[in-house]
Amino acid sequence: MNEEKLTPEEREKALESIARVIHRYRLETPAVFFLEMHRPLFSLAGTASHMITPMIGAFLGMDKTERYASMLSDRSTFDDLINKLDAQANRASDQPD
């Protein structure tokens, strides 16, 4: 298995994309609650993502799947996503309707 990781730029782009989709549906608060509630399971999510890589890789491509699985294995990924969601929620609340 190739343990190639995402570059910092790719990782940032992926996190921004996830945060943008969550923001589009205005689900920042539930998403942050979900991530915080499941914080003890983050290491399990990383391990599980490596276990299902062969199945998902058949559809999405092994290289891409392995790289995102390695991103999920990094605990700081979830903290960075929570920070991005908080920042987007704060920006949205600062804008007048």
C-alpha positions in Angstrom: 0.0 0.0 0.0 1.3 3.4 -0.9 1.4 5.7 2.2 1.6 8.9 0.1 0.0 11.8 2.0 -1.8 14.9 0.7 0.4 17.9 0.3 -0.5 20.8 2.7 -2.2 22.6 -0.2 -4.3 19.6 -1.1 -5.2 19.0 2.5 -6.2 22.7 2.9 -8.3 22.6 -0.3 -10.1 19.4 0.8 -10.9 20.9 4.2 -12.1 24.1 2.6 -14.3 22.1 0.2 -15.9 20.1 3.1 -16.4 23.3 5.2 -18.0 25.1 2.2 -20.5 22.3 1.6 -21.5 22.2 5.3 -21.8 26.0 5.3 -24.0 25.9 2.1 -26.5 23.9 4.0 -26.0 26.0 7.2 -25.0 23.0 9.2 -21.9 24.4 10.9 -23.2 24.0 14.5 -24.6 20.4 14.1 -21.3 19.4 12.3 -19.2 20.9 15.1 -21.3 19.1 17.7 -21.0 15.9 15.8 -17.2 16.1 15.4 -16.8 17.1 19.1 -19.1 14.3 20.3 -17.2 11.7 18.3 -13.7 12.9 19.1 -12.8 9.7 20.9 -13.6 7.7 17.8 -11.3 9.7 15.5 -8.5 7.1 15.7 -11.1 4.4 14.8 -12.2 6.5 11.8 -8.7 6.7 10.5 -8.2 2.9 10.9 -11.5 2.1 9.4 -10.8 4.4 6.4 -7.6 2.4 5.7 -9.6 -0.9 6.0 -12.2 0.1 3.4 -9.7 1.7 1.1 -9.7 -1.3 -1.3 -13.4 -1.3 -1.6 -13.8 2.4 -2.2 -10.6 2.6 -4.2 -12.2 0.4 -6.9 -14.7 3.2 -7.6 -12.7 6.4 -6.8 -9.1 5.3 -7.6 -6.7 3.8 -5.1 -4.2 6.6 -5.0 -6.8 9.3 -4.2 -8.5 7.0 -1.7 -5.3 6.2 0.2 -4.3 9.8 0.3 -7.6 10.8 1.9 -7.5 7.9 4.3 -4.1 9.1 5.5 -5.7 12.6 6.0 -8.4 11.0 8.2 -5.8 9.2 10.2 -4.3 12.6 11.3 -6.1 13.9 14.4 -5.3 17.5 13.5 -7.5 17.2 10.5 -10.6 17.1 12.6 -9.4 20.1 14.7 -8.7 22.1 11.6 -12.1 21.3 10.2 -13.8 22.4 13.4 -11.8 25.6 13.3 -12.8 26.2 9.7 -16.5 25.6 10.5 -16.3 28.0 13.5 -14.7 30.6 11.3 -17.4 30.3 8.6 -20.2 30.4 11.1 -18.6 33.6 12.6 -18.3 35.2 9.2 -21.9 34.3 8.4 -23.2 35.8 11.6 -21.2 39.0 11.0 -22.9 39.6 7.6 -26.2 41.4 7.6 -29.2 39.6 6.2 
